[in-house]
């Protein structure tokens, strides 16, 4: 009796991303006016009455909007292009600059005070450079995500009901 050998091939898709914005539960906004709150990079709510915030300016990366990331993930799943990918919206920024753009786009008067990581100690050590190479996306023929400025405008528009 001949035995047939079955080979099981395990395939995987690993996607690394960073600084995700979007995907907040709708009820998180239920008791607020659309521009009273803005989600900052740490996922905290910032009251519009706050006059200033201190935000680190020596940590660099690229924000990622869930509404841009989800279609890319669907495209990846539908292909047989398995592997390790990095996906964030295009462009880079530091957290202080990102916070300043959030305040401007949301038309909030809060002033952003840039500080160094040393001035904002945390239990978790944060990298100064969390930019990700998109080379694997390009090589597999996947489209890159739009610029983070555009993504942020669309996100703020979505939560403001525009």
N, C-alpha and C positions, 0 to 999 in steps of 0.2 A: 504494500500500500504506500503510495506516494503521499507525502505530506506537503501541503502547500503552505508556504510561509506568508504571513501577512505582515506588511510593514506599515506601521502607523507613523505618519509624518506630522509632527506637531509644528504648527505655524503660529507666528505671533506678530502682533502689531503693537509697538510701544511708542506712545506719543508723549513727549515732554513739552510742557508749556510753562508759562509764568504769569504772575500778576493778573489773575483772572478777574474780569469785571462783568457783571450781568448775572442773570439767573437768580436774582433775589425773588423770594416768594412774593406774590402780589399783595398779600395782606401786610407785608412789612411797610407798605406805603399807605395803608387804609386810613390811618388817622392823621395824615400829614398833608399839607399843601404840596404840590409837585416840586417846588424848588426849596422847600424848607430844609431838606436833608440831601446830602450828597454822600455817596460811599467813597471813602478814600482808599488808598492802596492796602490798608490793613483790614478793610471791611468794617470800619467803624462808622457810626453816624455822626455827622458834624452839624451842629445846630447853626442856622444862618445868622444867629445873633453873635456868634463867636467872632471877636475882632481879629484874632491872629492864631496861627498854628505854627509850631516848630516841626519841621520835616527834614529828614536827612537828605543831604545833597551829594553824597559821595557813594551812593549805591545806584548802579546803572542797570537798566533792563528794558524790556519791551512789554507793554501791557497787552492783554489778550481779551478780546470781547467774545463772550460765549456765542453770540448770534453769528459771528464769523467762523468760530472754531467748529461748531456743530455740523455745518454742511461739509466741511473738509473731512471731518471724521466719517461722515456717511460715505463720501467718495472713497475714502481709504478702505472702508469695510467692504465696499462693493467690488474692489479690485483684488487681484492676487499679488499685490505689491507689498509683501510683508517686510517688516524690518523695524528699524528705530528711526523715528522722525522727531524733529523739533518744529514746533509751530507757535508763533506769536504774531501779533499784528506787526507790520513793518515799522521801522524807525526805532530809535532808542531815546531814552530820557532818564533823568534821575528822578527820585521820588519828590523832591521839592518842586522841580519844574512841572512834573505831572500834577501835583496838587494845585499849583498856580493855574494851570490850564483848566483843571476841573472848576476852580472858583470862577474863572473868567467865563467859561462856557455856560455855567449854571447861573451866571449873573449874581454871584454872591460877593459881598464886600470884604470877606475874610482875607487878611494879609498873611502870606506865607513867609516864615522866617527860616531860611536855610541853616542847618546845623550839620555837624559831622556825626558819623556813627559813634564816635567816642563820647559825644555829648548826649547820646540817646542809648544808654546801655539796655540790653535785653538778654534774657537767658539764652536764647538761640543766637548763634553767630550767623550774621547775614553776610553773603558775599558782596564784595564791592562791584563785581562784574557778573551779572547773570544773563548777559546777552547770549542768545543761542544761534548757532549756525543753521541756516536753512538749506544747506547744500543737498542733503538727502531728499528733501521735498523737490528741489529742482531736478535732481537726477532721475527721480521716479516720475516726473512729469506732472506733479501736483501743482496747483496754483497757490501762490503765496496769499496771505491774508492782507486786506487793505491797511493803509497807514493808520497808526493808533489815534491820530488826531481825528480822523474821519470816524473811526469806531467810537471814540468818546462822544463826539457830537451826536451820533445816532443813538447811543446808549442814553445820554441825558435827555434827548428828545423822546425816547421811548418811555422813560420813567416820568417825564413831564406831560405825557399824553399828547405830544405833538405829532 
